[in-house]
Amino acid sequence: MSEIGKTAPAAGEGPLLEVRGLRAAVGGKEILRGVDLTVRRGEVHAIMGPNGSGKSTLAQVLAGRESYEVSGGEVLYQGRDLLALSPEERAREGLFLAFQYPVEIPGVSNLYLLKAGLNAVRRHRGLQELDAVEFLALMREKVKIVAMDEALLKRAVNEGFSGGEKKRNEILQMAVLDPTLAILDETDSGLDIDALRIVSDGINALRGPRRSMVLVTHYQRLLDYVVPDRVHVLSGGRIVRSGDKDLALELERKGYSWIDESAPEELARGRV
Amino acid sequence: MNEPIQDLANREYRYGFVTPIESETIPPGLSEEVIRLISAKKQEPEFLLEWRLKAYRHWLTMVEPSWARVEYPPIDYQSISYYSAPRQKRGPKSLDEVDPELLRTYEKLGIPLGEQAALAGIAVDAVFDSVSVATTFKEKLGSMGIIFCSFSEAVREHPELVRRWLGSVVPATDNFFAALNSAVFTDGSFAYIPKGVRCPMELSTYFRINAASTGQFERTLIVADEGATVSYLEGCTAPMRDENQLHAAVVELVALDDATIKYSTVQNWYPGDREGKGGIYNFVTKRGHCKGARSKISWTQVETGSAITWKYPSCILQGDDSIGEFYSVALTNNFQQADTGTKMIHIGRNTRSTIVSKGISAGHGQNTYRGMVKILKGAAGARNYSQCDSLLLGDRCGAHTFPYVEVGNATAQLEHEASTSRIGEDQLFYCRQRGLSTEDAVNLIVNGFCKEVFRELPMEFAVEAQKLLSVSLEGSVG
């Protein structure tokens, strides 16, 4: 299987993200059992898999959640050891996680959190911090991407937001923080068809040669709107099969049990 | 759980310096002689000396209260000096006559006494140990009939006002610490806003303890006559010392018909070190009397300092349709203890009160909300809303809530909400994933928690309070 991305990497540039043999446990229970994954610049990868296969764990470990214990393997991000960085350093280096369950922070306005985050990222990149006026102008522009009501910006972070509003808010944050690698953890879950379309349009609008994305999803339906370059199936804490977008369709037809029934040697070849 | 929330590290107390100034401090000890000496030093009229002595004799019969949820070794009241004043020319006429060392002290504390005062537009009374050293904007306020001066000056210049209102809200025999204060108080601030006058600027008193082994016993009295409005700010700091120092103040507020008093405090007395050594015992009695119809008294406090805080700013809602408010943020870190809250006594008809208390505990801090809502028989249509929220950082601190309710009128309506939460690891991670450092994330979450109180503070104070909170929490997460 040859590696053909839609956008060829610039000469001499390694992959953006290289995960090798990553193992991780939570509460003493091993969830990831040797994950291998390579994401090049500008690529969109989908990670699919049954419940409990370790999809969300992978997303959280890449973002640096401390309650997960990395027990083996390595992760290179832009050629650097990602696992050595704190969660905020990863964020400032352009890694973004859209949460499956965005948390509520009472009394803290959405705008305030985003401005604090953006300016932390800008400081890190040696850019001038935005003042209130510049920031508001930026928000007015970005809010259109997810067709979000501006009133939500002034409300407390995720407090009283509907499920769809929370997910749109995550995409808005992604648009503002302008990440190099965006990991979207089940961004499609809990969305009705209209909200799914809006969120997908937002994701597509943010696709580009300078940004890679990893979509973690249980269902194929998001991939009808956001067409991935690569699809991987995670099962039992390992990537057991990889392919192009057709793999997702095949999965949809045959179900995850098809994967589990596959021969072990076939699984081993699933490595990308 | 809460893995990022770990041990407390040290935090910096920015105001812990000592001003090298020659002071006149009387030897430690308390007796009628000492009280006569204080009264004589202040050249007080006879009535005041009698009032002090009466308070002292009553105090001797009283027992120190022990019901608060705070612990401290017995205080030796004979080891405290009850009067300490920087030596300076008697009654400086203008700032030019104030000892430059004192001016520098306030400059270091960020308190505008000189030219900055004009820019800041805040009138300040600066109390240094036992005496007021400067009051700004007196002339400008005077032209509107507003009296704003040190308590000593009020006694000299406006004895009839002092005599009429002193002790009218907090009687000399009210409680152990109020009685002690009444016996030995040395200075404080006095404000009188005449009928129908809206005070054009914030009035403020800045309290500074400097000398060692002294207590600070100041008394503040604010009277808003019919239809008057005033906003008053109070700030306080002290040097870092290993011994505990006692601060037993009394604040009395009187609001006549249609008058409004807003009283804001940012309390930042030295809290002691991270092992709990030293710090101020802040045992304070604050009470407002909504004497007139439609009057309103609003207390807002941000308590971040002191080793121990024992303080219940209260409102007696006597006038019909009068309003009492209490907004509080109390933070205890390291080994600080706070037992604070309010009393809302509803006497008049259709009186309303609001209580919003936010307690934050970190380290080994113990934070207690203690509040009473009392509806008397005649208070038809009285209403109260109480909300007490506690936030815990780490697992060695404590939050406690003791709400007392007494209802003597069946038409009263009371609401009480309470919550206790921890800063969630998920909230911290969310913020950090957006690029914020752990410390910034904690500050953000804590400030969000306190928002309902901060928005009651005057603008500059709100900014100050936020900064103070972040300094006080420094190092409270790993």
HADDOCK unambig.tbl for C-alpha pairs under 7 A between the chains (distance, minus, plus):
assign (segid A and resid 65 and name CA) (segid B and resid 429 and name CA) 6.94 0.50 0.50
assign (segid A and resid 87 and name CA) (segid B and resid 432 and name CA) 5.92 0.50 0.50
assign (segid A and resid 87 and name CA) (segid B and resid 433 and name CA) 5.68 0.50 0.50
assign (segid A and resid 88 and name CA) (segid B and resid 432 and name CA) 4.72 0.50 0.50
assign (segid A and resid 88 and name CA) (segid B and resid 433 and name CA) 5.50 0.50 0.50
assign (segid A and resid 88 and name CA) (segid B and resid 434 and name CA) 6.90 0.50 0.50
assign (segid A and resid 88 and name CA) (segid B and resid 435 and name CA) 4.51 0.50 0.50
assign (segid A and resid 88 and name CA) (segid B and resid 436 and name CA) 5.92 0.50 0.50
assign (segid A and resid 88 and name CA) (segid B and resid 437 and name CA) 6.10 0.50 0.50
assign (segid A and resid 89 and name CA) (segid B and resid 435 and name CA) 6.94 0.50 0.50
assign (segid A and resid 91 and name CA) (segid B and resid 433 and name CA) 5.43 0.50 0.50
assign (segid A and resid 91 and name CA) (segid B and resid 434 and name CA) 5.94 0.50 0.50
assign (segid A and resid 91 and name CA) (segid B and resid 435 and name CA) 5.06 0.50 0.50
assign (segid A and resid 92 and name CA) (segid B and resid 435 and name CA) 5.45 0.50 0.50
assign (segid A and resid 96 and name CA) (segid B and resid 433 and name CA) 6.93 0.50 0.50
assign (segid A and resid 103 and name CA) (segid B and resid 426 and name CA) 6.84 0.50 0.50
assign (segid A and resid 103 and name CA) (segid B and resid 427 and name CA) 6.14 0.50 0.50
assign (segid A and resid 105 and name CA) (segid B and resid 427 and name CA) 6.77 0.50 0.50
assign (segid A and resid 105 and name CA) (segid B and resid 445 and name CA) 6.77 0.50 0.50
assign (segid A and resid 106 and name CA) (segid B and resid 448 and name CA) 6.02 0.50 0.50
assign (segid A and resid 106 and name CA) (segid B and resid 449 and name CA) 6.52 0.50 0.50
assign (segid A and resid 107 and name CA) (segid B and resid 448 and name CA) 3.84 0.50 0.50
assign (segid A and resid 107 and name CA) (segid B and resid 449 and name CA) 5.71 0.50 0.50
assign (segid A and resid 107 and name CA) (segid B and resid 451 and name CA) 5.94 0.50 0.50
assign (segid A and resid 108 and name CA) (segid B and resid 444 and name CA) 6.96 0.50 0.50
assign (segid A and resid 108 and name CA) (segid B and resid 445 and name CA) 6.83 0.50 0.50
assign (segid A and resid 108 and name CA) (segid B and resid 448 and name CA) 4.61 0.50 0.50
assign (segid A and resid 116 and name CA) (segid B and resid 436 and name CA) 6.92 0.50 0.50
assign (segid A and resid 117 and name CA) (segid B and resid 434 and name CA) 5.06 0.50 0.50
assign (segid A and resid 117 and name CA) (segid B and resid 435 and name CA) 4.89 0.50 0.50
assign (segid A and resid 117 and name CA) (segid B and resid 436 and name CA) 5.64 0.50 0.50
assign (segid A and resid 120 and name CA) (segid B and resid 435 and name CA) 5.71 0.50 0.50
assign (segid A and resid 120 and name CA) (segid B and resid 436 and name CA) 6.28 0.50 0.50
assign (segid A and resid 121 and name CA) (segid B and resid 435 and name CA) 5.97 0.50 0.50
